[in-house]
Amino acid sequence: MIMVTGANGQLASLTLQELAERNVPALGGTRSPAPGQRRLDFDDPASLDLTGVSTLVLVSAGYAEDDQVVTRHRAALDAAVRDGVRHVVYTSLAGDGDHLGFALAHRATERLVTSSGLAWTVLRNGLYAELFGALLTWTADGVESAFGDGALAAVARADLAAAAAVVAGDPTAHAGETYELVGEPITAVGIAESLGVAHRTMGLGEYRARLLADDTLLPFQPSMLVSIATSVRHGFLGATNPDLARLLGRPLTDPLAVATETAAAMRRSFASA
């Protein structure tokens, strides 16, 4: 049986949907299970019941400081070894993302995965096109960002979910592989052009100050977001790779269209505020 962790999250729920559409039986694990799901709380190791699971799709449990994220992943892997899981598929971060503020937890988890004694596959996911679009800020004059004219090899979340489903459905064929799952490079300027509006580039200092003043963000998030902005701005996240298209056996979803659609939705929210 396949289990996908973080079943209520966007990537995991799409992965479960992909598996269902492929007629591959799979179970969702989450701390707040719906009917047909299993309770799985990485912060409560006693809840980690992976009996009957042959392939574990370990969706990264982010949104915390590195030590907490790595502890969560270690607990999940310990339970996998204990309960007889044979293969773990980990959704990591693209290799070019080593400059990002949240890369360390991913790389530490990759070490745990590859040394666990389990068969494994690492999916190094690029940054979502949806995220890129959402990080543009609307103003009365158009959009602004700290990305400058830097490119991001953005990828639609649904494509990453489809790739996870492909691997989970036939894990033996992908054992010991690390895939770089990135899309085609797009820019904030290109998104603005698709929207028919102007784009203003703000300095990283201005961007950081705005983030620090935002009391809706968790303490670790301002530095994380600035690391995304500076990495894109200075050309570290624009490289492409054929792995994702090869896994899917089809062209990738257009990341510019996805990012533009997300930004357009943010515009409607801005207009109604």
C-alpha positions in Angstrom: 0.0 0.0 0.0 1.1 3.6 -0.7 0.8 6.2 2.0 1.1 9.9 1.2 1.9 12.1 4.2 0.5 15.6 4.8 -2.7 14.5 3.0 -4.5 17.8 3.6 -1.8 19.8 2.1 -1.9 21.1 -1.5 0.9 18.9 -3.0 -0.1 15.7 -1.1 -3.8 16.1 -1.9 -3.0 16.5 -5.6 -0.7 13.4 -5.4 -3.5 11.3 -3.9 -5.8 12.6 -6.6 -3.3 11.6 -9.3 -2.9 8.2 -7.8 -6.7 7.7 -7.7 -7.0 8.8 -11.3 -4.4 6.1 -12.2 -6.3 3.5 -10.2 -3.4 3.1 -7.8 -4.7 2.5 -4.2 -3.2 4.9 -1.8 -3.9 6.1 1.8 -3.5 9.7 3.1 -1.8 10.3 6.4 -2.4 13.6 8.3 -2.7 14.9 11.8 -6.4 15.8 11.2 -7.6 12.7 9.3 -10.9 12.7 7.3 -12.7 9.4 6.9 -10.5 6.9 5.1 -7.3 8.6 6.2 -4.9 7.6 8.9 -3.8 9.9 11.8 -0.2 10.7 11.4 1.3 13.5 13.4 5.1 14.0 13.1 5.2 15.9 16.3 3.6 12.9 18.1 5.8 9.9 17.3 3.4 7.6 19.1 0.9 8.3 16.3 3.1 7.2 13.5 1.6 3.9 12.5 2.9 2.8 9.1 1.9 -0.9 9.3 0.8 -2.2 6.0 2.6 0.6 4.1 5.0 -0.6 1.4 5.8 2.8 -0.2 5.8 6.0 1.8 5.6 9.3 0.0 7.1 11.6 2.6 6.0 15.1 1.7 8.2 17.6 3.4 6.8 18.8 6.7 8.0 22.4 6.5 6.6 25.6 8.0 9.0 25.3 11.0 12.6 25.9 12.0 15.1 23.5 10.6 15.6 21.5 13.8 11.8 20.8 14.1 11.5 19.9 10.5 14.4 17.4 10.6 13.1 15.9 13.8 9.7 15.4 12.2 11.3 13.6 9.2 13.6 11.5 11.4 10.5 10.3 13.4 8.7 9.4 10.2 11.7 7.5 8.8 12.3 5.7 12.1 8.6 4.6 12.0 9.0 3.5 8.4 12.0 1.2 9.3 10.2 -0.2 12.3 7.0 -0.9 10.5 8.4 -2.6 7.5 8.1 0.1 4.8 10.1 -0.9 1.8 10.5 2.3 -0.2 10.4 6.0 0.7 9.8 8.8 -1.8 10.9 12.2 -0.4 9.8 15.5 -1.9 12.9 17.6 -1.5 14.2 20.9 -2.9 15.8 21.5 -6.3 19.6 21.2 -6.3 20.0 24.8 -7.3 18.1 25.8 -4.2 21.1 25.4 -1.9 21.2 29.1 -1.4 17.6 29.2 -0.1 17.0 29.7 3.6 15.1 26.4 3.9 17.5 24.2 2.0 19.3 22.8 5.0 16.3 20.8 6.3 15.9 19.2 2.9 19.5 18.2 2.5 19.7 16.9 6.1 16.5 14.8 5.3 18.0 13.5 2.1 20.9 12.2 4.2 18.5 10.5 6.6 16.6 9.0 3.7 19.6 7.6 1.8 21.2 6.2 5.0 17.9 4.7 6.3 18.4 1.2 4.8 15.2 1.6 2.9 15.0 1.8 -0.9 14.5 5.4 -1.8 13.8 8.0 -4.4 14.4 11.8 -4.0 12.2 14.2 -5.9 14.0 17.6 -5.8 11.1 19.9 -6.5 11.6 23.3 -8.0 9.7 26.3 -6.6 6.0 26.4 -7.5 4.8 28.7 -10.3 1.8 29.4 -8.0 4.2 30.7 -5.3 6.0 32.9 -7.8 2.8 34.5 -8.8 1.6 34.9 -5.3 4.8 36.7 -4.2 4.1 39.6 -6.6 2.6 42.6 -4.7 -0.2 44.6 -6.3 -0.2 48.4 -6.2 -2.4 51.0 -7.9 0.2 51.2 -10.7 0.7 47.4 -11.3 2.9 44.9 -9.5 6.1 45.1 -7.7 8.6 42.5 -6.4 12.3 42.1 -5.3 12.9 39.6 -8.1 14.3 42.1 -10.6 14.6 40.6 -14.0 15.9 37.3 -12.6 14.4 34.0 -13.9 12.9 31.1 -12.0 12.6 27.7 -13.5 9.1 27.5 -11.9 6.9 24.4 -12.0 3.2 23.9 -11.7 2.3 22.1 -8.4 0.1 19.6 -10.3 3.1 18.5 -12.4 5.1 17.7 -9.3 2.1 15.8 -7.9 1.9 13.8 -11.1 5.6 13.0 -10.9 5.2 11.8 -7.3 2.4 9.6 -8.4 4.4 8.1 -11.3 7.3 7.2 -8.9 5.1 5.9 -6.1 3.1 3.8 -8.5 6.3 1.9 -9.7 8.9 2.6 -7.0 11.3 -0.2 -8.0 11.9 1.5 -11.4 13.1 4.6 -9.7 15.0 3.2 -6.7 18.2 5.1 -5.9 17.3 8.0 -8.2 17.5 11.7 -7.4 15.4 13.7 -9.9 15.7 17.4 -10.5 12.1 18.5 -11.1 12.1 22.0 -12.4 10.2 23.8 -15.1 10.8 26.5 -17.7 12.3 29.9 -16.6 9.9 32.8 -16.2 10.3 36.2 -14.8 8.3 38.7 -12.7 8.5 41.1 -15.6 7.1 38.4 -17.9 4.2 37.8 -15.5 3.5 41.6 -15.4 3.5 41.7 -19.2 1.0 38.8 -19.3 -1.2 40.7 -17.0 -0.8 43.9 -19.1 0.6 45.9 -16.2 3.9 47.5 -15.2 6.4 45.9 -12.9 8.5 47.8 -10.3 11.6 46.3 -8.8 12.1 47.1 -5.1 15.4 46.7 -3.2 16.0 43.7 -1.0 16.2 46.0 2.0 12.8 47.4 1.3 11.4 43.9 0.8 12.9 42.7 4.1 11.6 45.6 6.0 8.1 45.0 4.7 8.3 41.3 5.6 9.6 42.1 9.1 6.6 44.5 9.6 4.1 41.8 8.6 2.8 40.2 11.8 1.1 37.4 9.9 4.4 35.8 9.1 6.1 33.3 11.4 9.6 34.3 12.7 11.6 32.2 10.2 9.6 33.3 7.1 11.0 36.8 6.4 14.5 35.5 5.9 13.2 32.5 3.9 11.3 34.8 1.5 14.2 37.2 1.1 16.4 34.2 0.2 14.0 33.3 -2.6 14.0 36.8 -3.9 17.8 37.2 -3.9 18.4 33.8 -5.4 16.0 34.5 -8.3 17.3 38.1 -8.7 20.9 37.0 -9.0 20.4 34.1 -11.3 20.6 31.0 -9.2 17.2 29.4 -9.9 16.8 29.6 -13.6 18.4 26.4 -14.8 16.3 23.8 -16.6 16.4 20.0 -16.5 14.6 17.3 -18.5 13.8 15.0 -15.6 10.2 16.1 -15.0 9.1 15.9 -18.7 10.7 12.5 -18.9 8.9 11.2 -15.8 5.6 12.6 -17.0 6.0 11.6 -20.6 4.4 14.8 -21.8 5.1 18.6 -22.0 5.0 20.5 -18.8 2.2 22.8 -17.8 3.1 26.3 -18.8 4.5 27.9 -15.6 4.0 31.4 -16.9 0.2 30.8 -17.4 0.0 29.3 -13.9 1.9 32.2 -12.2 -0.1 34.7 -14.1 -3.4 33.1 -13.1 -2.3 33.2 -9.5 -1.2 36.8 -9.7 -4.5 37.7 -11.3 -6.4 36.1 -8.4 -4.3 38.1 -6.0 -5.3 41.2 -7.9 -9.0 40.5 -7.3 -8.2 40.2 -3.6 -6.3 43.5 -3.7 -9.2 45.2 -5.5 -11.7 44.0 -3.0 -9.7 45.0 0.1 
